Amino acid sequence: MVFLCLLAFTALFADFLCSEKPIYVVYKNKPYYPLFASQTVSDSLPNPRSGKMIWQNIADADWKHIQYEKAIWTLCPFSTKYPGNQKLRKPFSQQKIQNQVFTHYLGTDLQDIDVFASMIQGAKTSLSVGLGGLLLLSFLGLSLGGIAGYFGDTKLILARGQQYGLLLGTFMGFFYGFYLFRFDIENAFIAQAYGKGILYLLRSFGIFIAAILCFTWLGKKIGFIPFFAKRKAFAIDNYITQITDIQMSLPIMLLVVSLSLMLPRSIISLILIIGFSNYMGLARMVRSLTQQTRNLPYIEAAQALGLSQIRILWQHILPNILPTIRIIMILSLADLILLEASFSFLNIGLPLDVVSWGKILNQARNSPETWWLFAFPALTIAATAGSLKILGQQK
């Protein structure tokens, strides 16, 4: 548990723990705070290359080569964005450096990027992808599994027009919500404008839901035609079960590669890939637990009181199955972190400039003598997955 808290703290404050900008520095008796300075704060500072004083941004100044009077650096005063031009440095070895603060304690990789910095930023990437994938996986698994388990093939009674409207609305919502706007979403994520990309996804999801509701309402309105007015059970359990069975029958790597070809390289894309390719197991478990719970006396009492089906499902059945689902979700998070490392190792999903533990392992594959590029990320991945497995098994 202590290791997981430390990992979460590292991921949350990765940009403050790992930065080539000092937290506090004094130059000519004047204090500066480069790590927290905005891009609009500038001053006259020396250029280490020319030796001349020039007007430059405080955050972008080369503080490592400026003769400052006093400085407080971050835990890891290196960046993963700008590779160096030095030779490969081994960990725990003597290094020719001007200041002990700039020691590469875990060595450097093939691009002369500090491994400790890569491990810190990799924790941020792994937990971001893992937790994001878990949220998507949980939403799909709880929603589809709960609906399939509660309504089954006989409880959801709809007019024939509503059923046709539901199916047509699903197709039209996907076409007008996601297919037509796919380039807007793709370009936003390629430009790393994640906020705009998420807004585009929400817009597409809103269009998708609106299309389903609209066509279902139209199907109800054409009920004056006898053929469309006939009410019958909508076998939603059968449809959801068949969809999940088809997905589970496909090799996960084939499914992941297919989705990665359709989406641009970004963290959001990898979250979508992991979530949509791994929700099936949770959905089947939720379906099974819901089927066991829906016939209990307190559920029958709630139905007798006239409570709506959705209220019964989300306020009475879901809280009853959450203790079991919580364990599955924690174990799923460990699996998702392992999947993220595997996909990064195979160079699937993430942009080229995003650091992850799997990418560090990939460098070790290309250069077997660099044992530290394998040992540190492999041990961290194993410790993270193992800690989550232990946490999931605790009562």
C-alpha atoms as one frame of an Amber mdcrd trajectory, in Angstrom:
protein
   0.000   0.000   0.000   2.892   2.348   0.824   4.451   1.625  -2.571   1.174
   2.395  -4.368   0.762   5.683  -2.480   4.334   6.644  -3.378   3.696   5.713
  -7.005   0.492   7.765  -7.102   2.298  10.754  -5.569   5.095  10.424  -8.134
   2.653  10.269 -11.037   0.589  13.199  -9.752   3.581  15.507  -9.229   5.846
  14.132 -11.967   6.285  17.532 -13.625   7.458  19.043 -10.318   9.691  16.126
  -9.318  11.377  15.899 -12.700  12.355  19.134 -14.440  15.508  20.794 -15.698
  14.223  24.088 -14.275  15.267  24.905 -10.695  12.632  25.525  -8.072  14.470
  28.514  -6.655  17.612  30.279  -7.837  19.469  33.442  -6.871  21.373  35.343
  -9.557  23.059  38.646  -8.727  21.169  38.786  -5.412  17.861  38.538  -7.231
  15.579  35.523  -6.574  13.862  33.658  -9.396  11.373  30.775  -9.476  11.818
  29.242 -12.954   9.773  26.084 -12.290   6.676  28.151 -11.539   7.359  31.079
 -13.888   4.939  31.692 -16.732   6.027  32.156 -20.326   5.430  35.912 -20.067
   7.978  36.533 -17.276  11.345  37.613 -18.728  14.537  39.266 -17.557  18.056
  40.064 -18.688  20.055  36.858 -18.185  23.358  35.554 -19.573  23.484  33.277
 -22.587  26.031  30.535 -21.698  26.989  30.043 -25.349  27.768  33.658 -26.210
  28.408  34.960 -22.713  26.280  38.013 -23.424  23.329  39.303 -21.451  20.122
  38.914 -23.410  16.439  39.391 -22.652  14.962  35.908 -22.298  12.189  33.994
 -20.614  13.007  32.939 -17.069  11.552  29.458 -17.496  13.538  28.814 -20.713
  16.937  30.060 -19.500  19.805  27.546 -19.342  20.191  27.670 -15.571  22.524
  24.674 -15.453  25.271  26.685 -17.146  24.584  30.059 -15.526  26.871  31.030
 -12.638  24.133  31.421 -10.062  24.733  32.108  -6.381  22.271  29.672  -4.881
  19.759  27.180  -6.274  17.267  24.551  -5.156  16.697  21.916  -7.798  13.969
  19.341  -8.243  14.425  15.727  -7.166  15.508  14.841 -10.712  16.916  17.924
 -12.514  16.628  16.457 -15.991  14.124  16.542 -18.830  12.925  13.692 -21.016
  12.164  15.997 -23.958  15.672  17.022 -24.964  18.193  14.222 -25.526  21.837
  14.941 -24.844  24.917  14.258 -26.918  27.043  12.410 -24.391  28.026   8.763
 -24.266  25.955   6.126 -22.505  26.308   6.453 -18.724  26.014   3.445 -16.435
  24.278   3.740 -13.049  26.331   3.964  -9.856  29.454   4.852 -11.846  31.785
   7.845 -11.757  30.561  10.642 -13.990  32.309  13.817 -15.127  29.927  16.495
 -13.917  30.354  20.014 -12.556  27.779  19.657  -9.794  26.852  16.583  -7.783
  23.182  17.520  -8.200  23.348  16.514 -11.863  24.440  12.927 -11.210  22.636
  10.304 -13.299  22.022   7.853 -10.467  20.187   5.317 -12.645  22.288   6.024
 -15.724  21.142   7.253 -19.123  19.505   5.561 -22.086  20.641   5.289 -25.689
  19.659   8.927 -26.330  21.470  10.222 -23.222  18.156  10.822 -21.413  18.252
  10.291 -17.671  16.645   6.959 -16.744  15.406   8.255 -13.379  13.565  11.063
 -15.190  12.102   8.539 -17.630  10.940   6.348 -14.734   9.160   9.304 -13.086
   7.460  10.400 -16.301   6.724   6.747 -17.107   4.817   6.419 -13.825   2.642
   9.350 -14.902   1.978   7.745 -18.300   1.277   4.259 -16.940  -1.134   5.391
 -14.232  -2.863   7.864 -16.575  -3.481   5.168 -19.175  -4.323   2.526 -16.567
  -6.821   4.657 -14.623  -8.333   6.118 -17.798  -8.768   2.657 -19.271 -10.250
   1.442 -15.986 -12.847   4.242 -15.994 -13.899   3.420 -19.546 -13.829  -0.323
 -18.853 -15.927   0.140 -15.700 -18.493   2.348 -17.456 -18.966  -0.128 -20.300
 -18.879  -3.209 -18.093 -21.293  -1.879 -15.450 -23.705  -0.363 -17.982 -23.901
  -3.220 -20.479 -23.603  -6.002 -17.905 -26.185  -4.453 -15.597 -28.713  -3.838
 -18.384 -28.248  -7.321 -19.836 -28.467  -9.021 -16.441 -31.479  -7.108 -15.159
 -33.715  -6.966 -18.230 -32.667 -10.263 -19.790 -34.533 -11.212 -22.959 -38.073
 -10.811 -21.594 -38.331  -7.816 -19.229 -37.660  -4.986 -21.669 -41.031  -4.662
 -23.423 -41.043  -2.216 -26.324 -43.270  -1.565 -29.274 -41.938  -2.920 -32.547
 -41.477   0.646 -33.809 -39.377   1.506 -30.762 -37.161  -1.531 -31.296 -36.523
  -0.639 -34.924 -35.958   2.975 -33.902 -33.438   1.884 -31.262 -31.425  -0.168
 -33.748 -31.600   2.512 -36.451 -30.737   5.247 -33.953 -27.658   3.302 -32.822
 -26.391   3.067 -36.398 -27.213   6.687 -37.283 -25.748   7.960 -34.008 -22.469
   6.181 -34.657 -22.357   7.478 -38.237 -23.226  11.133 -37.528 -21.596  11.274
 -34.104 -18.293   9.501 -34.586 -17.668   8.684 -38.250 -18.316  12.153 -39.704
 -16.285  13.896 -36.969 -13.456  11.387 -36.844 -10.978  13.805 -38.477 -11.746
  16.559 -35.935 -11.062  14.144 -33.081  -7.957  12.730 -34.781  -6.437  16.141
 -35.549  -7.031  17.370 -31.994  -5.205  14.404 -30.489  -2.383  14.592 -33.049
  -1.863  18.236 -32.071  -1.918  17.087 -28.393  -4.864  19.408 -27.748  -6.367
  16.875 -25.350  -8.952  19.273 -23.928 -10.360  19.985 -27.383 -10.202  16.285
 -28.256 -12.194  15.332 -25.163 -14.778  18.009 -25.997 -15.079  16.569 -29.502
 -15.554  13.093 -28.017 -18.261  14.405 -25.681 -19.951  16.111 -28.629 -19.902
  12.863 -30.613 -21.187  10.909 -27.632 -23.998  13.468 -27.179 -24.997  13.126
 -30.834 -24.929   9.338 -30.438 -27.266   9.397 -27.410 -29.524  12.039 -29.002
 -29.902   9.946 -32.160 -30.894   6.874 -30.150 -33.464   8.824 -28.107 -34.816
  10.620 -31.185 -35.306   7.509 -33.310 -36.761   5.594 -30.355 -39.250   8.450
 -29.852 -40.118   8.432 -33.559 -40.622   4.682 -33.372 -43.104   5.233 -30.563
 -44.944   7.948 -32.506 -45.588   5.668 -35.489 -47.456   3.345 -33.160 -50.722
   4.282 -34.887 -49.694   1.753 -37.559 -50.747  -1.657 -36.227 -47.547  -3.385
 -37.377 -45.342  -0.982 -35.387 -47.707  -0.832 -32.396 -47.344  -4.495 -31.472
 -45.386  -4.798 -28.216 -42.864  -7.562 -27.718 -39.838  -8.311 -25.581 -36.563
  -6.827 -26.820 -33.845  -9.469 -26.370 -31.215  -7.001 -25.190 -29.390  -9.652
 -23.167 -28.944 -11.735 -26.297 -27.582  -8.801 -28.314 -25.105  -7.673 -25.635
 -23.971 -11.233 -24.948 -23.341 -11.897 -28.628 -21.348  -8.673 -28.998 -19.129
  -9.487 -26.009 -18.722 -13.110 -27.145 -17.579 -11.965 -30.588 -15.064  -9.555
 -29.060 -13.761 -12.181 -26.652 -13.314 -14.671 -29.476 -10.938 -12.299 -31.281
  -7.235 -12.348 -30.316  -6.645  -9.257 -28.183  -3.545  -8.269 -30.144  -5.504
  -8.368 -33.411  -8.214  -6.206 -31.850  -5.678  -3.752 -30.433  -3.729  -3.423
 -33.692  -6.976  -2.890 -35.630  -8.104  -0.131 -33.260  -4.648   1.493 -33.248
  -4.770   1.790 -37.043  -8.093   3.652 -36.791  -6.993   6.120 -34.095  -4.136
   8.642 -33.970  -1.214   8.159 -31.606  -2.111   9.720 -28.247  -2.683   8.815
 -24.615  -6.445   9.192 -25.101  -6.339   6.804 -28.057  -4.492   4.186 -26.002
  -7.066   4.589 -23.216  -9.878   4.010 -25.725  -8.084   0.988 -27.184  -7.475
  -0.601 -23.780 -10.981   0.165 -22.492 -12.892  -1.095 -25.549 -10.803  -4.261
 -25.823 -11.016  -5.352 -22.157 -14.483  -4.520 -20.806 -16.025  -7.883 -21.770
 -14.917  -9.836 -18.710 -16.318  -7.240 -16.312 -19.558  -7.034 -18.300 -20.066
 -10.803 -18.052 -19.360 -10.758 -14.310 -21.780  -7.863 -13.703 -24.413  -9.631
 -15.796 -24.073 -12.795 -13.722 -24.219 -10.960 -10.375 -27.208  -8.885 -11.505
 -29.101 -12.025 -12.534 -28.516 -13.460  -9.052 -29.634 -10.251  -7.321 -32.719
  -9.272  -9.351 -34.897 -12.028  -7.800 -34.086 -11.218  -4.166 -37.045 -10.193
  -1.933 -36.001  -6.548  -1.512 -35.830  -6.115  -5.297 -39.314  -7.602  -5.674
 -40.519  -5.233  -2.930 -39.044  -2.259  -4.809 -40.816  -3.391  -7.976 -44.076
  -3.730  -6.064 -43.705  -0.138  -4.845 -43.624   1.006  -8.449 -40.008   2.192
  -8.595 -38.614   2.636 -12.098 -36.443  -0.090 -13.565 -33.423   2.201 -13.923
 -33.733   3.342 -10.300 -33.904  -0.248  -9.081 -30.881  -1.170 -11.169 -28.601
   1.697 -10.143 -29.776   2.396  -6.578 -30.548  -1.087  -5.278 -28.777  -3.737
  -7.369 -25.502  -1.963  -8.145 -24.597  -1.145  -4.485 -25.185  -4.800  -3.605
 -22.682  -6.113  -6.166 -20.069  -3.345  -5.755 -17.921  -5.174  -3.126 -17.248
  -7.978  -5.598 -16.837  -5.585  -8.513 -14.334  -3.497  -6.532 -11.977  -6.467
  -6.288 -12.284  -7.147 -10.003 -11.612  -3.490 -10.834  -8.423  -3.384  -8.729
  -7.161  -6.573 -10.377  -8.126  -5.139 -13.771  -6.023  -2.033 -13.090  -2.955
  -4.243 -12.648  -3.728  -5.980 -15.951  -4.213  -2.643 -17.730  -0.846  -1.328
 -16.529   0.793  -4.510 -17.810  -1.042  -4.077 -21.130   0.122  -0.473 -21.426
   3.716  -1.552 -20.854   3.328  -4.330 -23.444   1.851  -2.005 -26.081   4.504
   0.638 -25.417   7.181  -2.026 -25.734   5.722  -2.880 -29.152   5.430   0.857
 -29.982   1.622   0.767 -30.254  -0.642   3.656 -29.325   1.549   6.238 -27.597
   3.149   9.179 -29.446   6.880   8.967 -30.043   7.657  11.780 -27.588   5.732
  10.287 -24.646   7.876   8.346 -22.169   6.700   5.068 -20.650   8.196   2.086
 -18.882   7.555  -0.125 -21.894   9.563   2.182 -24.177  12.542   1.988 -21.814
  12.335  -1.806 -22.028  12.240  -1.531 -25.815  15.621   0.199 -25.770  17.072
  -2.651 -23.697  15.945  -5.077 -26.384  17.967  -3.178 -28.985  21.021  -2.983
 -26.727  21.274  -6.076 -24.448  24.398  -4.844 -22.614  22.407  -1.956 -21.086
  21.071  -4.068 -18.226  19.758  -1.047 -16.301  17.304  -0.209 -19.096  15.692
  -3.585 -18.421  16.111  -3.977 -14.667  14.615  -0.728 -13.341  11.402  -0.565
 -15.445  10.844  -4.332 -15.207  11.123  -4.295 -11.406   8.827  -1.267 -11.183
   6.188  -2.850 -13.432   6.336  -6.112 -11.454   6.122  -4.276  -8.116   3.149
  -2.170  -9.284   1.199  -5.126 -10.661   2.041  -7.279  -7.648   0.997  -4.574
  -5.165  -2.335  -4.120  -6.941  -2.926  -7.887  -6.964  -2.250  -8.041  -3.221
  -4.523  -5.043  -2.585  -7.291  -6.658  -4.626  -7.115  -9.871  -2.613  -7.421
  -8.092   0.736 -10.860  -8.029   2.301
